[in-house]
Amino acid sequence: MHTIEFCKGNLRNNKKVWKALESYGNVELVDYGCLGYCGNCFEESFAIVDGVLVSSTDADQLLDKILSALEL
């Protein structure tokens, strides 16, 4: 099981990513009020994938990077 964590503040830009990841059975999606990556949250799309920060310039690229990190 993989865990992908999102910041609620950043999730506004990543709802498309969340929706796409919901279809994978071996992924647990978690949203927190704040993950403490405020600089990243302001500047880019990001998620924490199995404890590792994954970021990109937009939601589409973030989804690609997350899937690559999960080898899906």
Steps between C-alpha positions, in 0.01 A plus 500: 500500500631843401413817690461832322453806718365835385476839667143636494636838391681342207223252424301781339739468206522121517141378508554350154797304639298377801214386276735312267674324791171388657473230233814322624427236762843495663511874575387672820425869449521731800437874520631710787432860596870573464807289427751774582616556142357852478757624247427204273126539555512860381722436198419156358287187504629237740424185694688280745533153346603231748676768705677671207410846366394491133436836335438650158386812323146374439254226593545296181876479546451420871279204413763371258774535764290326767420207271868475409602504867249222569607313187138480380 
